[in-house]
Amino acid sequence: MSGIHTFLPGHDIFSEYYERGLPQLVWTKCPADLDTPVAAMLRLKSDSSPCFLLESVEKGEIRGRYSIIGLQPDIIWKCNGDQAAISEGKNIEAGIFVPCKKPSLDALHELYEICKIDIPEGMPPMASGLVGYMAYDMVRLVENLPESKPDALNIPDSMFMRPRVMVIFDAVTDSKYIITSVWPDAKVNAETAYTNAKNRISDILKKFSDVLPPAEGVSFTAIDASDFKPNTSRAEYDVMVEKAREHITAGDIFQVVLSQRFSAPFKLPPFALYRALRQLNPSPFLFYLH
C-alpha cells in the first residue's frame, strides 16, 4: 500500500476533544478493490494477540455490506458464573486478569458504559465497541436454574474484547476504513496521543503491502466422519429419547432438542477451519474469534 493518506480528524480538532477528556476515533479511508477480508485477516492477525473477523452473507448469495476485523485489544473481560475479571493494557499480553468488584452482569454493564464513544457521521456504525460472546449458561444469572450439567469445556461463560484497531470493509463503496480508538490518558499529552494513533493506522496500512503468508490450507477432507467420537453412548441416548417421549405424552413439553457433542482431532490452524466453513456454509453471521 503506497500513497499519502489523510488522517481524520485533523490535529486541532483531535487536540480540542482530547483536552476535554473525550474519547474519539482517528481513521483513514482508502480503496479496497484489491483486498478481501480473509486476505487482510491473514496479513493482520497474530497468533499471540486476540483478534476477530466478522462477515455476512445473506441467503447464501448476497454479501453483507460490512466485514469487520478487530485487532490489538486494550481491554478483555470475562466471567464464569457471577465471578467476572478484566485484563487491561500490558496485563493482556501477560494473561493477567484482575477480579471485578461487582457481579458479572453489573460489571459488564459498567464496562459497556465506559466504552461508549461517539461515532462521527458517515462512519460505519460498528467503528468501535465490544465484541465477544455470551454463552447460554449466562441465563443462570437472571433465572434460578439448577446446576445439573458438568462443565466439560472449561471456558468462560462470557468474554468480550475492546479492539484498539478496527479494519472495516464497505462492500457498497468498495472501500476500507482503518480506525483506532483513543481514550484520554492523563500521562499522555494530545500531541503524543495523536502521533501514536496515526502510527497504529500506518502500521496496518504497511501490512496490506506484505506478501500473503504461506497458505494455511483449506481442506474439506482433513477430518473423516469416522474420526468423530460422541460424548454420549447409544444406550445413554436411547434413555434420553425415551424420557423425552414420556414427557411429551404427559403434556409436560411439546418438543425437545436432545443434543450431544461430537469431537475429532484437528491439526490445521483454527483460521483454516473458519475458511472451510465459510465456503461450505455461507451465512448471515460468520465469525472468527481468537
Solvent accessible surface area in square Angstrom, and as a share of the most:
residue,aa,sasa,rsa
1,M,78,0.35
2,S,104,0.67
3,G,61,0.58
4,I,179,0.91
5,H,42,0.19
6,T,95,0.55
7,F,44,0.18
8,L,78,0.39
9,P,19,0.12
10,G,33,0.31
11,H,75,0.33
12,D,114,0.59
13,I,96,0.49
14,F,0,0.00
15,S,21,0.14
16,E,94,0.42
17,Y,84,0.32
18,Y,17,0.06
19,E,125,0.56
20,R,146,0.53
21,G,44,0.42
22,L,64,0.32
23,P,37,0.23
24,Q,15,0.07
25,L,4,0.02
26,V,0,0.00
27,W,32,0.11
28,T,2,0.01
29,K,103,0.43
30,C,9,0.05
31,P,94,0.59
32,A,7,0.05
33,D,97,0.50
34,L,167,0.83
35,D,28,0.15
36,T,74,0.43
37,P,26,0.16
38,V,18,0.10
39,A,18,0.14
40,A,0,0.00
41,M,0,0.00
42,L,25,0.12
43,R,57,0.21
44,L,9,0.05
45,K,39,0.17
46,S,47,0.30
47,D,121,0.63
48,S,102,0.66
49,S,36,0.23
50,P,31,0.19
51,C,3,0.02
52,F,0,0.00
53,L,0,0.00
54,L,48,0.24
55,E,9,0.04
56,S,24,0.16
57,V,6,0.03
58,E,77,0.35
59,K,174,0.74
60,G,46,0.44
61,E,138,0.62
62,I,99,0.50
63,R,143,0.52
64,G,15,0.15
65,R,107,0.39
66,Y,47,0.18
67,S,15,0.10
68,I,18,0.09
69,I,0,0.00
70,G,0,0.00
71,L,8,0.04
72,Q,56,0.25
73,P,14,0.09
74,D,26,0.14
75,I,5,0.02
76,I,12,0.06
77,W,1,0.00
78,K,52,0.22
79,C,1,0.01
80,N,79,0.41
81,G,31,0.30
82,D,70,0.36
83,Q,142,0.63
84,A,6,0.05
85,A,16,0.12
86,I,31,0.16
87,S,1,0.01
88,E,87,0.39
89,G,48,0.46
90,K,189,0.80
91,N,49,0.25
92,I,27,0.14
93,E,164,0.74
94,A,68,0.53
95,G,51,0.49
96,I,88,0.45
97,F,55,0.23
98,V,78,0.45
99,P,103,0.65
100,C,35,0.21
101,K,209,0.88
102,K,97,0.41
103,P,66,0.42
104,S,0,0.00
105,L,59,0.30
106,D,75,0.39
107,A,6,0.05
108,L,24,0.12
109,H,112,0.50
110,E,84,0.38
111,L,5,0.02
112,Y,118,0.45
113,E,74,0.33
114,I,99,0.50
115,C,9,0.05
116,K,106,0.45
117,I,28,0.14
118,D,123,0.64
119,I,59,0.30
120,P,48,0.30
121,E,181,0.81
122,G,70,0.67
123,M,19,0.08
124,P,2,0.01
125,P,94,0.59
126,M,53,0.23
127,A,1,0.01
128,S,20,0.13
129,G,22,0.21
130,L,41,0.20
131,V,26,0.15
132,G,27,0.26
133,Y,71,0.27
134,M,97,0.43
135,A,39,0.30
136,Y,211,0.80
137,D,69,0.36
138,M,12,0.05
139,V,60,0.34
140,R,65,0.24
141,L,47,0.24
142,V,103,0.59
143,E,93,0.42
144,N,154,0.79
145,L,72,0.36
146,P,100,0.63
147,E,142,0.64
148,S,79,0.51
149,K,158,0.67
150,P,118,0.75
151,D,104,0.54
152,A,82,0.63
153,L,97,0.48
154,N,128,0.66
155,I,96,0.49
156,P,27,0.17
157,D,32,0.17
158,S,0,0.00
159,M,60,0.27
160,F,32,0.13
161,M,17,0.08
162,R,19,0.07
163,P,3,0.02
164,R,89,0.32
165,V,0,0.00
166,M,6,0.03
167,V,0,0.00
168,I,0,0.00
169,F,14,0.06
170,D,4,0.02
171,A,66,0.51
172,V,104,0.60
173,T,67,0.39
174,D,77,0.40
175,S,8,0.05
176,K,0,0.00
177,Y,16,0.06
178,I,0,0.00
179,I,1,0.00
180,T,1,0.00
181,S,5,0.04
182,V,9,0.05
183,W,53,0.19
184,P,47,0.30
185,D,65,0.34
186,A,115,0.89
187,K,189,0.80
188,V,44,0.25
189,N,94,0.48
190,A,7,0.06
191,E,98,0.44
192,T,59,0.34
193,A,7,0.05
194,Y,13,0.05
195,T,58,0.34
196,N,62,0.32
197,A,0,0.00
198,K,62,0.26
199,N,78,0.40
200,R,40,0.15
201,I,0,0.00
202,S,32,0.21
203,D,70,0.36
204,I,2,0.01
205,L,9,0.04
206,K,136,0.58
207,K,77,0.33
208,F,13,0.05
209,S,61,0.39
210,D,72,0.37
211,V,139,0.80
212,L,77,0.38
213,P,57,0.36
214,P,124,0.78
215,A,89,0.69
216,E,38,0.17
217,G,30,0.29
218,V,42,0.24
219,S,43,0.28
220,F,105,0.44
221,T,121,0.70
222,A,51,0.39
223,I,44,0.22
224,D,85,0.44
225,A,88,0.68
226,S,81,0.52
227,D,55,0.29
228,F,87,0.36
229,K,128,0.54
230,P,67,0.42
231,N,96,0.49
232,T,23,0.13
233,S,55,0.35
234,R,190,0.69
235,A,71,0.55
236,E,96,0.43
237,Y,57,0.22
238,D,70,0.36
239,V,83,0.48
240,M,61,0.27
241,V,55,0.31
242,E,85,0.38
243,K,118,0.50
244,A,11,0.08
245,R,152,0.56
246,E,105,0.47
247,H,89,0.40
248,I,78,0.40
249,T,123,0.71
250,A,74,0.57
251,G,62,0.60
252,D,92,0.48
253,I,61,0.31
254,F,173,0.72
255,Q,133,0.59
256,V,71,0.41
257,V,132,0.76
258,L,48,0.24
259,S,83,0.54
260,Q,58,0.26
261,R,105,0.38
262,F,108,0.45
263,S,64,0.42
264,A,27,0.21
265,P,99,0.62
266,F,64,0.27
267,K,194,0.82
268,L,58,0.29
269,P,51,0.32
270,P,91,0.57
271,F,1,0.00
272,A,2,0.01
273,L,74,0.37
274,Y,15,0.06
275,R,44,0.16
276,A,7,0.05
277,L,96,0.48
278,R,45,0.16
279,Q,104,0.46
280,L,120,0.60
281,N,101,0.52
282,P,50,0.31
283,S,27,0.18
284,P,52,0.33
285,F,171,0.71
286,L,16,0.08
287,F,129,0.54
288,Y,24,0.09
289,L,59,0.29
290,H,84,0.38
